[in-house]
Amino acid sequence: MHLQNDIIKRYKTYLRLEKALSDNSIDAYLTDIDKLTNFAESEGKNYRDVTYDDLQQFVAGLRDIGIHPRSQKRIISGIKSFYRFLFIDGFISADPTELLESPKIGLKLPTVLTVNEINRILDSIDLTQPEGQRNRAMLEVLYSCGLRVSELTSLRLSDIYFDEGFISVIGKGNKQRFVPISQTALKEIRYYLEDRELMPVKKGYEDTLFLSRRGTALSRIMVFHVVKVQTELAGIQKNVSPHTFRHSFATHLLEGGANLIAIQEMLGHENVTTTEIYTHIDREFLRKEILEHHPRSKPRD
């Protein structure tokens, strides 16, 4: 650990003196190294032992959670710089990033909302309307938990663990996962449940969390409609869908410093080649990651 800290200090000096980078740029480069270090440690390795195949898996993880290709390119550039430094200074005998490619820019990119834009969309909801609190709770859960729209519409009351701060989600392939949920989202659900008690509920939907006006489960189309209407009311010009909230969830967590593997686990990603090693993450570790790094874990004024 002492040697590792010494290497980072020397790299920081290298960036400042030889690369003449600003403090902000240096901080960005060091944040990239933190991401790589966390990934290496999850593989039981030191970053000096990382191979090209390991780096390919790391980059695939960035892509799979919807990180903007320009952000991917910047992170890869930072990692390449670090390994060139390690190689030049003799800390490693070969540079594993030599053949590592950056993503091509110009492809259609997933839309990501800023935290401010998320707030504007939620604040545009008229809570005096019958479905107002339902819609607010629904969109808050979409963002705070990074759910697919199908996972949202199939949520049950019995899936919400208020005391533990988790929800149980049935994802693709009928696979169950437990996702930490913020106190902000739980608060909005509690408000909605007060309204829900006054609603007619059709037989068979007693345990369904988000109900339609008819007392049945919400359709995917209705969720898309709510997102579209509120986005327009918020004056946001981006092409926003329920999946945009999922991309924003992952991006904001990563930008906040969350562990890439924890994000993979929370999203319930199914690509076996990139996620089969991520299936044994401790739940308390996941909860800590989302509570520390998700914007919704901090109270709004």
N, C-alpha and C positions, 0 to 999 in steps of 0.2 A: 504493500500500500504506500510505503514511504517513497519507493522508486516511482510508482505511478504518479503520485503527487508532484514529484520532482520533474517528471517528463512533461506533465501538463504546464508547470511553471515555465519550463524552457520553451515549450511550444508557444505559450502566450508571449514570451519575449521575442521569439522568432517572428510572430505575426506583427508585433508592434514595430520592431526594428528593421527586419529584412523585407517584410511585405508592406510596411508603412500603413497598416490598417487603422481605422478609427476605433475608439473604445466600443461603439455599438456593433461594429462589424466583428470585432474580436469576441464580444459576448455571444453573438450569433453563432460563430464558429465553435465556441466552447459548448454551447447548448446542443449543437449537432453531435459533438463528441460524447456528451452525456447520454443522448439517445442511443448511440452505438454501444457505449459502455453498459447501459442497462440491458440491451439486447444480448451482448456477449455474456454477461453474468447469468442471464436466464438460460444460456446454453452451457453454463459451467465452464466458461472460458475467460481468459484475459484478452483484452483487445489486441494484444501482440500475437495471440494465437489464432485470431480470426482468419478464415480462409475466404477465397473468392466465392465459394458456394454459400458460406454464411452470409456474406454481403448481398448476394443475390436474394436470399431469403428475407433479409432485412429490408431491401428495396421493394420486394414484392409485398411486404407488410404495409409499407407506406402507400403503395398503389391500391391495395385491397380495401383500405378504409377511406378511400376517396380523397386523399391528400392531393391538392392541386399540383399538376406536373411541374409548374415553375418552382413551387416549394420543394418538391422532390429533387429537382435539379440543383437547387441551392444547398440542400442537405448533403447530396452526393458530392457536390463540389467541396464542401467543408470537410467531408470524410477523406476525399482524395488528397486534399492539402495536408491533412494530419498524417496520413500514411507516407506521403512523400517526405515529410519532415522526419518521421521515424526511420525511414530507409536511409536518407541522407546522413542522419546522425548515428547510424549504426545500431539502432535499437531492434531492427528486424533485418533479416537477410534477403527478403523478397517483398515486393509491394503487391498485396492482394488486390488492390484497386486498379491495377494497370489495365485490365480488360473491362472494367466496370463501366457500363454505358448509362448515360442520363436519358430520361424520357424525352421523346420527341414533343416539341411544343407546337401547338396549332390544331391538335385534335379537339373534338368537342369535349368540354370539361364539365364536371358536375358543378352546379351552382352551390355556393356556400353563403350563408347569411352571416352578417356580423352580429355580435351580441346586442348592439343597439337596434339593429333591424328586427331581431327576434322580439325585443321588448316593444318595439313599435307595433308589430303585428298583434301581440297579446294585448297591448293597451288599446288597440282599435276595436276590440270586442265590446259590444254594448251589453253590460251585465244586467240591464233592466229587461232584456228580452228573455223569453222562456228558455231558449237553448244557450244563453250567453255563458253561464257558469260552466255548463257542460263543455262548450267549445274551448273555453279558457283552460280547463283542466286537461282536456284532450290534447291540445297543442303543447301544453307544458310537459305532459308525459312524453309526447313524441320527441321533444327536444331534450328533456332531462335524462331520458333513458335510451335514446337512439334507436327506437323501435321501427320495424317495418310496418306499413299501414295494416297489413293482415294481422300482425301480432297485436296491434292496438285495438282493432275491432273485435278480436277474440278474447281480450282481457276479461277476467272474471273478478267479482268482488273477493272471492276466496283466494285470488292470486296476489292480493295486496297484503303485505306483512308490515303493518304500520309501526309496530314496536321495534322490529328488527331493521327496518329501512330497506327492504328488498321487495321486488316483485318477481313472481314466477312467470316466465314467458315460454310459450310453445312456438318454436321457430320452424325453419324448413326441415323436412324430414321428420316432423313430429318430435323434434329434440327439445328437451326442456333445459332452460338455463335460468340462473338467478341473477338479476340485474339490480345493482344499487339504485335507489331512487332518492332524489333530493327532498329536503324538508319543504322546499317551495312547492314542488309537485304534490307532495302529500297534503299540504295545506289546501291547495286548490281542489284536490279530490274530496277532502272533507267538506268543503263548502258545497261542492256539487252534490254530494250524497244527501245533504239537507234538502235540496231541490228534488232529487231522485225519489225520496220518500213520498212525495206528493204526486208522483207520476203513475199512470196506469201501466202495469207490467203484464205482458202476455205470458201465458203458461209456457214454461220451458226457457224463459229468459230471466228468471228470478235472480240468477247469479251473474248475469251479464253486466259489466261495469257501465259502459257507455251505451245508453239507450236512445233509440229514435223517438220521434213524437208519437209513434204508434205503439211504443213499448216493446220493440224488438231490437235486435242488434243493429248497430249502424252499418251501412254498406261502405265499401271502399270508395264508391263514387261520391257519397256524401262527405267523406273526409276530404277528398280532393276539392270538392266544392267549397267547403268551409275555408280551407287553406287559400284557395284562389280569391274568394271574397274578401277575406281579412287582409291579404297581401295588397289587394287593390286599395282598400280603405286606408291602409297604412302608407300609401303613396310610394310603394316600392316597385320599381320597374323590372326587377329580375324575374326570370321564369322559375317560379317557386312551386314545388309539389311537396307532398308529405315526405318524400325521400330526401328533400333538401334539408329538412330538420335533422335527419339521420346523418347526412354528410357534415352538417354544421356541428352536431354533437361530437363526432370523431375529431374534426379539425380543431375545435376549441379545446378539447382535452389535450391533444398533442401539442398545440401551441402553448398550453398552460404548463407543459412539462410532464404530462402523464406518461406512464410506461406503455410502450407500443403493444406489448403482449396483453396487458390488461384491457386495452381498448379492443383488441381482436376478440378477446373472450366476451366482453360486454356486448359486442355487436353480433355474436353468434355466427361468425364467419365459417363457411363450410368447406372451403377449398382444402382438401386433405393435405396436399403437398405443402401448404404454408401454415396450417393451423393444427395439425394433429399433435404437435408438441405443446399446444397451449391449453389442453383440456384439464389440467390438474392444478389450475390456479386457485389458491386459497381464497375463500369468499371474503374473509375479513380484509385481505390484501386488496381485493377489488373494491370493496366498500371504501377503504382508505384512499385509494387512487381517485375515485370519482368525487369523494367529499373534499379532497384537497385541491383538485384541479378543475372541476366543472364550475363555470360561472354561476350556475343556479344554486350552488351549495352556500353561497354568501347571500344573506338577506338583502332584499331590495328595499330601498327607502320608499 
